[in-house]
Amino acid sequence: MSNFHMNVVKLVSGSVIAQVFSFLLIPIIARIYGPENFGILQLFTSISGIIAVISCFSYQFSIMLPKKEEDSANIFVLCVALTAITSVICGFMSILFGDHIGRVLNTPQISNYLILLPIIVFLNGIFFVMNYWLSRRLKFGIISVSNVSNSAISKLAQIYSSFVIISPAGLISGLIGGYVIANLVMLREMKKDQFLFRHISIQRMRELAIRYKEFPLYSSWSIVANAISIQVPSFMLAFFYSTTIVGYYSLANMAVNLPMGLMGSAIGQVFFQKASEQKNQSGIVKDIVSDTHKKLISIGIFPMILLMILSEKIFGLIFGAEWSISGIYVKILVPWLFLVFISSPLSTLFSVLEKQEVGLFFNLTLLISRIFALYIGGYYGGPVFAMTLFSATGIVFWGWMNMYLLKISNVELKESFYVLIKYLLMAFIVSLPVILTNYLELPISILLTVTGISTTFYYLIIIYEDANLRNELFNFMRG
């Protein structure tokens, strides 16, 4: 388990550094651009994100699976070709139907920016593919550096662009700049593997495409459904309300789901590699699943409790009074976000254990329920009501998926429930000073100090009780 912990530390440390940049710069960006511009950016990234995740028809997941490195290289080139083709098609569709898309979303102004879709789709798709290649090659340090580069460059570029024009174009150009630099960082490392690409052939790519056809047949549709279900709030909030409401949701998502998502994704990447390896060697993944699930709960539960207590006050303080509504949205979404955090990294088990059809069923059902919930919320009530229904459906379905993945891995549900209760109680007890300070309405400086001390104390306990993680952290710091 030593290598597993070290690789997790590498990726998570990169995510932490990336988020330090984000948290320092997002307040500046939020005060420059405002909710409406953030709303346009969110719609743009929602559209591009859905297209990007399906740009290579889910073959990127199969990069991890072949025993021969040359076969993985053939799959890599196949993915790049499919991503390029998808991007070109996306460009034609944006030109032909851009105005129509704007009308459907009740946001005509977004049509001005859809011409940039093929660029971001290609860069984002290549970013995914290189991530999986470098994960297979155990280059987690480089992946970490690329994540930091992406986060830092995109935010700095967005601030720099504001000196030229304050519009969604500045936010989108920053997004593009971040992916360009991150991809160059990974591409530089991949030069060391160029000898593996000497045996690329169309015939072999075709054979491997057939061998792993379950990915486009099942995983692709599953990922499409999952991507749409993640982005559907942006579309439906724009349709029923306005881009300003989408902007409030966007900041809530960016400030909370993005850092937790990056950390979960980092753990998930290492988990996928290790679970695939153990499946090939012994056919048993119980230990790695149980250990990863425990770590996800222990890491994620404390910040979620803090967000339940402080989000509205913190958002108004950091981002400005007009953004305090985003803090209300965060409180509503926190239970769902926590379940996503502990379940999403384990979802690669659908591929490892070849249960793609179950993953497809889950994501399709989740998508339908979310659309229904947001439609009811939008038709009968305001944004808060819609967000509440949206969060409730997420709690039900992600909770079910979590239990299913544990069950097919032969992990005892009773044991996992005990772990959840243990860390929930621990997090609640450690957060009591924060709850008391907030209730007494003491000055914000005291509240932040108490929050910082409580957070440090909680994670010191987590590190102390996990001997493997503690040793690897010490080794990592010494190295």
C-alpha positions as CSV (number, residue, x, y, z in Angstrom):
1,M,0.0,0.0,0.0
2,S,3.0,2.2,0.3
3,N,3.1,3.2,-3.4
4,F,-0.6,3.8,-3.3
5,H,-0.3,6.3,-0.5
6,M,2.7,8.0,-2.0
7,N,0.9,8.5,-5.4
8,V,-2.2,9.8,-3.6
9,V,0.0,12.3,-1.7
10,K,1.6,13.5,-4.9
11,L,-1.7,14.1,-6.7
12,V,-3.5,15.4,-3.6
13,S,-0.7,17.8,-2.8
14,G,-0.9,19.1,-6.4
15,S,-4.7,19.6,-6.0
16,V,-4.1,21.4,-2.7
17,I,-1.6,23.8,-4.3
18,A,-3.9,24.3,-7.2
19,Q,-6.7,25.2,-4.9
20,V,-4.6,27.6,-2.9
21,F,-4.1,29.6,-6.1
22,S,-7.8,29.3,-6.8
23,F,-8.9,30.5,-3.4
24,L,-6.5,33.4,-3.5
25,L,-7.6,34.5,-7.0
26,I,-11.3,33.6,-7.3
27,P,-12.4,36.4,-4.9
28,I,-10.6,38.9,-7.2
29,I,-12.1,37.3,-10.3
30,A,-15.6,37.3,-8.8
31,R,-15.4,41.0,-7.9
32,I,-14.3,41.8,-11.5
33,Y,-16.7,39.9,-13.6
34,G,-19.9,39.5,-11.6
35,P,-22.7,36.8,-11.5
36,E,-24.0,37.3,-15.1
37,N,-20.5,36.8,-16.7
38,F,-20.0,33.8,-14.5
39,G,-23.3,32.4,-15.6
40,I,-22.3,32.6,-19.3
41,L,-19.0,30.9,-18.4
42,Q,-20.8,28.1,-16.6
43,L,-23.1,27.5,-19.6
44,F,-20.1,27.4,-21.9
45,T,-18.1,25.0,-19.7
46,S,-21.2,22.9,-19.3
47,I,-21.6,22.5,-23.0
48,S,-17.9,21.9,-23.7
49,G,-17.5,19.6,-20.7
50,I,-20.3,17.3,-22.0
51,I,-18.7,17.1,-25.4
52,A,-15.2,16.7,-24.1
53,V,-15.9,13.7,-21.9
54,I,-17.3,11.8,-24.9
55,S,-14.8,13.1,-27.4
56,C,-12.9,9.8,-27.5
57,F,-15.9,7.6,-26.8
58,S,-14.5,6.5,-23.4
59,Y,-11.6,4.6,-24.9
60,Q,-9.3,6.7,-22.6
61,F,-10.3,4.3,-19.7
62,S,-9.0,1.3,-21.6
63,I,-5.5,2.9,-21.7
64,M,-5.0,1.4,-18.2
65,L,-6.0,-2.1,-19.1
66,P,-3.7,-3.8,-21.6
67,K,-0.7,-5.8,-20.4
68,K,1.5,-4.5,-23.2
69,E,2.6,-0.9,-23.2
70,E,2.6,-0.8,-27.0
71,D,-1.1,-1.7,-27.0
72,S,-1.8,1.2,-24.6
73,A,0.1,3.5,-27.0
74,N,-2.1,2.4,-29.9
75,I,-5.2,3.2,-27.7
76,F,-3.7,6.6,-26.9
77,V,-3.3,7.5,-30.5
78,L,-6.8,6.2,-31.2
79,C,-8.2,8.6,-28.5
80,V,-6.3,11.6,-29.9
81,A,-7.7,10.9,-33.4
82,L,-11.2,10.6,-32.1
83,T,-10.9,13.8,-30.1
84,A,-9.7,15.7,-33.1
85,I,-12.6,14.4,-35.2
86,T,-15.1,15.3,-32.5
87,S,-13.7,18.8,-32.2
88,V,-14.0,19.5,-35.9
89,I,-17.6,18.3,-35.9
90,C,-18.2,20.5,-32.9
91,G,-16.9,23.5,-34.8
92,F,-19.2,23.0,-37.7
93,M,-22.2,22.5,-35.4
94,S,-21.3,25.7,-33.5
95,I,-21.3,27.7,-36.7
96,L,-24.5,26.2,-38.0
97,F,-26.6,26.1,-34.8
98,G,-25.0,28.6,-32.5
99,D,-28.0,31.0,-32.5
100,H,-30.5,28.2,-32.1
101,I,-28.6,26.9,-29.0
102,G,-28.7,30.4,-27.5
103,R,-32.5,30.6,-28.0
104,V,-33.1,27.1,-26.5
105,L,-31.1,28.0,-23.4
106,N,-32.9,31.3,-23.1
107,T,-29.4,32.9,-23.3
108,P,-28.9,34.4,-26.8
109,Q,-25.6,36.1,-25.8
110,I,-23.8,32.7,-25.4
111,S,-23.9,32.2,-29.2
112,N,-21.2,34.8,-29.5
113,Y,-18.7,32.5,-27.7
114,L,-19.6,29.0,-29.1
115,I,-17.1,29.4,-31.9
116,L,-14.5,28.7,-29.2
117,L,-16.1,25.3,-28.4
118,P,-13.9,23.2,-30.7
119,I,-10.7,24.6,-29.1
120,I,-11.7,23.9,-25.5
121,V,-13.1,20.5,-26.5
122,F,-9.9,19.4,-28.1
123,L,-7.7,20.7,-25.3
124,N,-9.9,19.3,-22.6
125,G,-10.1,15.9,-24.4
126,I,-6.3,15.7,-24.8
127,F,-5.9,16.6,-21.1
128,F,-8.1,13.6,-20.2
129,V,-6.2,11.2,-22.5
130,M,-2.7,12.2,-21.3
131,N,-3.9,12.0,-17.7
132,Y,-4.7,8.3,-18.2
133,W,-1.5,7.6,-20.1
134,L,0.7,9.2,-17.3
135,S,-1.4,7.4,-14.7
136,R,-0.5,4.1,-16.3
137,R,3.1,5.1,-16.4
138,L,2.9,6.1,-12.7
139,K,3.9,9.7,-13.5
140,F,1.6,11.1,-10.8
141,G,4.0,13.9,-10.0
142,I,3.7,15.3,-13.5
143,I,-0.1,15.0,-13.4
144,S,0.0,17.0,-10.1
145,V,2.2,19.7,-11.7
146,S,-0.2,19.9,-14.7
147,N,-3.2,20.4,-12.4
148,V,-1.4,23.2,-10.6
149,S,-0.4,24.8,-13.9
150,N,-4.0,24.5,-15.2
151,S,-5.5,26.1,-12.1
152,A,-3.0,28.9,-11.7
153,I,-2.6,29.9,-15.4
154,S,-6.4,29.9,-16.1
155,K,-7.1,32.2,-13.1
156,L,-4.1,34.6,-13.8
157,A,-5.2,34.8,-17.5
158,Q,-8.7,35.6,-16.5
159,I,-7.5,38.5,-14.3
160,Y,-5.1,39.7,-17.1
161,S,-7.9,39.5,-19.7
162,S,-10.0,41.9,-17.6
163,F,-7.6,44.7,-18.5
164,V,-8.6,44.2,-22.1
165,I,-12.3,43.4,-21.7
166,I,-14.6,42.5,-18.9
167,S,-16.9,39.9,-20.5
168,P,-17.3,36.1,-20.6
169,A,-14.6,36.2,-23.4
170,G,-12.0,37.0,-20.7
171,L,-13.1,34.1,-18.5
172,I,-13.2,31.7,-21.5
173,S,-9.7,32.7,-22.7
174,G,-8.3,32.1,-19.3
175,L,-9.8,28.6,-19.4
176,I,-8.1,27.9,-22.7
177,G,-4.8,29.2,-21.5
178,G,-4.9,26.9,-18.5
179,Y,-5.4,23.8,-20.6
180,V,-2.7,24.8,-23.1
181,I,0.0,25.1,-20.4
182,A,-1.2,21.9,-18.6
183,N,-1.1,19.9,-21.8
184,L,2.4,21.2,-22.7
185,V,3.6,20.1,-19.2
186,M,2.3,16.6,-19.7
187,L,3.5,16.4,-23.4
188,R,7.0,17.2,-22.3
189,E,7.0,14.3,-20.0
190,M,5.5,12.0,-22.7
191,K,8.5,12.6,-24.9
192,K,10.3,10.0,-22.7
193,D,7.8,7.4,-23.8
194,Q,8.1,8.1,-27.5
195,F,9.8,4.7,-28.1
196,L,6.6,3.0,-27.2
197,F,4.8,4.7,-30.1
198,R,7.0,3.1,-32.8
199,H,4.6,0.3,-33.2
200,I,1.5,2.2,-33.9
201,S,-0.7,0.8,-36.7
202,I,-4.3,1.4,-37.9
203,Q,-4.8,-2.4,-37.9
204,R,-3.8,-2.7,-34.2
205,M,-5.9,0.3,-33.2
206,R,-8.9,-1.3,-35.0
207,E,-8.3,-4.6,-33.1
208,L,-8.1,-2.9,-29.8
209,A,-11.1,-0.7,-30.5
210,I,-13.1,-4.0,-31.0
211,R,-11.5,-5.6,-28.0
212,Y,-12.6,-2.8,-25.7
213,K,-15.9,-2.0,-27.5
214,E,-17.7,-2.2,-24.1
215,F,-16.4,1.3,-23.4
216,P,-18.1,3.1,-26.3
217,L,-21.1,0.8,-26.1
218,Y,-21.8,1.2,-22.3
219,S,-19.3,3.5,-20.6
220,S,-19.7,6.2,-23.2
221,W,-23.4,6.5,-22.8
222,S,-22.9,6.3,-19.0
223,I,-20.4,9.1,-19.1
224,V,-22.7,11.2,-21.3
225,A,-25.6,10.7,-18.9
226,N,-23.3,11.5,-15.9
227,A,-21.9,14.6,-17.6
228,I,-25.3,15.9,-18.6
229,S,-26.7,15.2,-15.1
230,I,-23.8,17.3,-13.6
231,Q,-24.4,20.2,-16.0
232,V,-28.2,20.1,-16.3
233,P,-28.6,22.6,-13.4
234,S,-26.9,25.2,-15.4
235,F,-29.1,24.7,-18.4
236,M,-32.4,24.5,-16.5
237,L,-31.5,27.4,-14.1
238,A,-30.8,29.6,-17.2
239,F,-34.1,28.4,-18.8
240,F,-36.3,29.0,-15.8
241,Y,-34.5,32.0,-14.2
242,S,-31.5,33.9,-15.5
243,T,-27.8,33.7,-16.1
244,T,-27.3,35.6,-12.8
245,I,-28.8,32.7,-10.9
246,V,-26.6,30.4,-13.0
247,G,-23.7,32.6,-11.9
248,Y,-24.5,32.2,-8.2
249,Y,-24.7,28.4,-8.7
250,S,-21.5,28.5,-10.7
251,L,-19.5,30.1,-7.9
252,A,-21.0,27.7,-5.3
253,N,-19.9,24.8,-7.5
254,M,-16.5,26.3,-8.3
255,A,-15.6,27.2,-4.7
256,V,-16.7,23.9,-3.2
257,N,-17.2,21.1,-5.7
258,L,-14.1,22.0,-7.7
259,P,-11.5,21.6,-4.9
260,M,-13.3,18.5,-3.5
261,G,-13.7,17.2,-7.0
262,L,-10.0,17.7,-7.8
263,M,-9.0,15.9,-4.6
264,G,-11.5,13.1,-5.3
265,S,-10.3,12.9,-8.9
266,A,-6.7,12.6,-7.7
267,I,-7.5,9.8,-5.4
268,G,-9.7,8.2,-8.1
269,Q,-6.8,8.2,-10.6
270,V,-4.5,6.3,-8.3
271,F,-7.3,4.1,-7.2
272,F,-8.1,3.1,-10.8
273,Q,-4.5,2.2,-11.5
274,K,-4.1,0.2,-8.3
275,A,-7.5,-1.5,-8.5
276,S,-6.8,-2.5,-12.1
277,E,-3.4,-3.9,-11.1
278,Q,-4.9,-5.9,-8.2
279,K,-7.7,-7.2,-10.4
280,N,-5.2,-8.5,-12.9
281,Q,-3.0,-10.1,-10.2
282,S,-5.5,-11.7,-7.8
283,G,-9.0,-10.8,-8.9
284,I,-9.7,-9.3,-5.5
285,V,-10.1,-5.5,-4.9
286,K,-11.7,-5.6,-1.4
287,D,-8.7,-4.2,0.5
288,I,-8.0,-1.3,-1.8
289,V,-11.7,-0.4,-2.0
290,S,-12.2,-0.5,1.8
291,D,-9.0,1.5,2.5
292,T,-9.9,4.2,-0.2
293,H,-13.5,4.5,1.0
294,K,-12.3,5.1,4.6
295,K,-9.8,7.7,3.5
296,L,-12.4,9.6,1.4
297,I,-14.8,9.7,4.4
298,S,-12.2,10.9,6.8
299,I,-10.9,13.6,4.4
300,G,-14.2,14.9,3.2
301,I,-16.6,15.0,6.2
302,F,-15.0,17.8,8.2
303,P,-15.0,20.5,5.5
304,M,-18.6,19.6,4.7
305,I,-19.6,20.2,8.3
306,L,-17.8,23.6,8.2
307,L,-19.6,24.5,5.0
308,M,-23.0,23.8,6.6
309,I,-22.1,26.2,9.4
310,L,-20.2,29.0,7.7
311,S,-20.8,29.0,3.9
312,E,-23.3,32.0,3.7
313,K,-21.1,34.2,5.9
314,I,-17.8,33.2,4.3
315,F,-19.1,33.7,0.7
316,G,-20.3,37.2,1.6
317,L,-17.0,38.1,3.2
318,I,-14.7,36.7,0.6
319,F,-16.5,37.3,-2.6
320,G,-18.7,40.3,-1.7
321,A,-22.2,40.8,-0.3
322,E,-23.9,40.1,-3.7
323,W,-22.4,36.5,-3.6
324,S,-23.9,35.5,-0.3
325,I,-26.7,33.8,-2.2
326,S,-24.1,31.3,-3.4
327,G,-23.4,30.4,0.2
328,I,-27.1,29.5,0.7
329,Y,-26.9,27.2,-2.4
330,V,-23.8,25.5,-0.8
331,K,-25.6,24.7,2.4
332,I,-28.3,23.0,0.3
333,L,-25.8,21.0,-1.8
334,V,-23.4,19.9,0.9
335,P,-24.9,16.4,1.7
336,W,-25.0,15.6,-2.1
337,L,-21.4,16.9,-2.6
338,F,-20.1,14.8,0.2
339,L,-21.7,11.6,-1.3
340,V,-20.2,12.5,-4.7
341,F,-16.8,13.0,-3.1
342,I,-16.8,9.5,-1.4
343,S,-18.4,7.7,-4.3
344,S,-17.1,9.2,-7.5
345,P,-13.5,7.9,-7.2
346,L,-14.8,4.4,-6.6
347,S,-17.0,4.6,-9.7
348,T,-14.1,3.4,-11.8
349,L,-15.0,0.0,-10.4
350,F,-17.7,-0.2,-13.1
351,S,-14.8,-0.5,-15.6
352,V,-12.4,-2.5,-13.5
353,L,-15.1,-5.1,-12.6
354,E,-16.7,-4.9,-16.1
355,K,-20.1,-3.7,-14.8
356,Q,-20.5,-0.9,-17.3
357,E,-24.1,-1.7,-17.9
358,V,-24.9,-1.1,-14.3
359,G,-23.1,2.2,-14.4
360,L,-25.1,3.2,-17.5
361,F,-28.4,2.3,-15.7
362,F,-27.4,4.4,-12.7
363,N,-26.4,7.5,-14.7
364,L,-29.4,7.4,-16.9
365,T,-31.7,7.1,-13.9
366,L,-29.9,9.9,-12.1
367,L,-30.2,12.1,-15.2
368,I,-33.9,11.6,-15.6
369,S,-34.6,12.2,-11.9
370,R,-32.5,15.4,-11.9
371,I,-34.3,16.8,-14.9
372,F,-37.6,15.9,-13.3
373,A,-36.6,17.5,-10.0
374,L,-35.3,20.7,-11.5
375,Y,-38.4,21.0,-13.8
376,I,-40.7,20.6,-10.8
377,G,-38.6,23.1,-8.8
378,G,-38.4,25.6,-11.6
379,Y,-42.1,25.4,-12.5
380,Y,-43.5,25.5,-9.0
381,G,-40.9,27.5,-7.0
382,G,-37.8,29.6,-6.9
383,P,-34.1,28.7,-7.2
384,V,-33.8,27.5,-3.6
385,F,-36.6,25.1,-4.0
386,A,-35.2,23.8,-7.2
387,M,-31.7,23.3,-5.7
388,T,-33.3,21.5,-2.7
389,L,-35.0,18.9,-5.0
390,F,-31.8,18.6,-7.1
391,S,-29.7,17.9,-4.0
392,A,-32.3,15.4,-2.6
393,T,-32.2,13.3,-5.8
394,G,-28.4,13.3,-5.7
395,I,-28.4,12.1,-2.1
396,V,-30.7,9.1,-3.0
397,F,-28.9,8.0,-6.1
398,W,-25.2,8.6,-5.0
399,G,-26.0,6.9,-1.7
400,W,-27.3,3.9,-3.6
401,M,-24.3,3.7,-5.9
402,N,-21.9,3.9,-2.9
403,M,-23.6,0.9,-1.3
404,Y,-23.6,-1.1,-4.6
405,L,-19.9,-0.5,-5.3
406,L,-19.0,-1.6,-1.8
407,K,-21.2,-4.7,-2.1
408,I,-19.7,-5.9,-5.4
409,S,-16.2,-5.4,-3.9
410,N,-17.2,-7.7,-1.0
411,V,-16.8,-4.8,1.5
412,E,-19.1,-5.2,4.5
413,L,-21.7,-2.4,4.5
414,K,-21.9,-2.6,8.3
415,E,-18.2,-1.9,8.5
416,S,-18.5,1.1,6.1
417,F,-21.4,2.5,8.1
418,Y,-19.4,2.2,11.3
419,V,-16.6,4.2,9.6
420,L,-19.0,6.9,8.5
421,I,-20.5,7.3,12.0
422,K,-17.1,7.3,13.6
423,Y,-15.7,10.2,11.5
424,L,-19.0,12.0,11.6
425,L,-18.9,12.1,15.4
426,M,-15.3,13.0,15.4
427,A,-15.8,15.8,13.0
428,F,-18.8,17.1,14.9
429,I,-16.9,17.1,18.2
430,V,-13.9,18.9,16.7
431,S,-16.2,21.5,15.0
432,L,-18.0,22.4,18.3
433,P,-15.8,25.5,19.0
434,V,-16.6,26.7,15.5
435,I,-20.4,26.2,16.0
436,L,-20.2,28.0,19.4
437,T,-18.2,30.9,18.0
438,N,-20.6,31.3,15.1
439,Y,-23.6,31.1,17.3
440,L,-22.3,33.8,19.7
441,E,-21.6,36.0,16.6
442,L,-18.1,36.8,17.6
443,P,-15.9,38.9,15.3
444,I,-15.0,37.2,12.0
445,S,-11.3,37.3,12.8
446,I,-12.0,35.1,15.9
447,L,-14.3,32.8,13.9
448,L,-11.6,32.3,11.2
449,T,-8.9,31.6,13.8
450,V,-11.0,29.0,15.6
451,T,-11.9,27.4,12.3
452,G,-8.3,27.2,11.3
453,I,-7.3,25.7,14.6
454,S,-10.1,23.1,14.5
455,T,-9.3,22.1,11.0
456,T,-5.6,21.6,11.8
457,F,-6.5,19.6,14.9
458,Y,-8.9,17.4,13.0
459,Y,-6.5,16.5,10.2
460,L,-3.6,15.9,12.7
461,I,-5.9,13.3,14.3
462,I,-6.5,11.7,10.8
463,I,-2.8,11.5,10.0
464,Y,-2.0,10.2,13.5
465,E,-4.4,7.3,13.4
466,D,-3.3,6.2,9.9
467,A,0.2,4.8,10.2
468,N,0.7,4.2,6.5
469,L,-0.4,7.6,5.5
470,R,1.6,9.2,8.3
471,N,4.8,7.5,7.2
472,E,4.3,8.3,3.6
473,L,3.7,12.0,4.4
474,F,6.9,12.1,6.4
475,N,8.8,10.4,3.6
476,F,7.2,12.8,1.1
477,M,8.2,15.9,3.1
478,R,11.8,14.6,3.6
479,G,12.1,13.8,-0.1
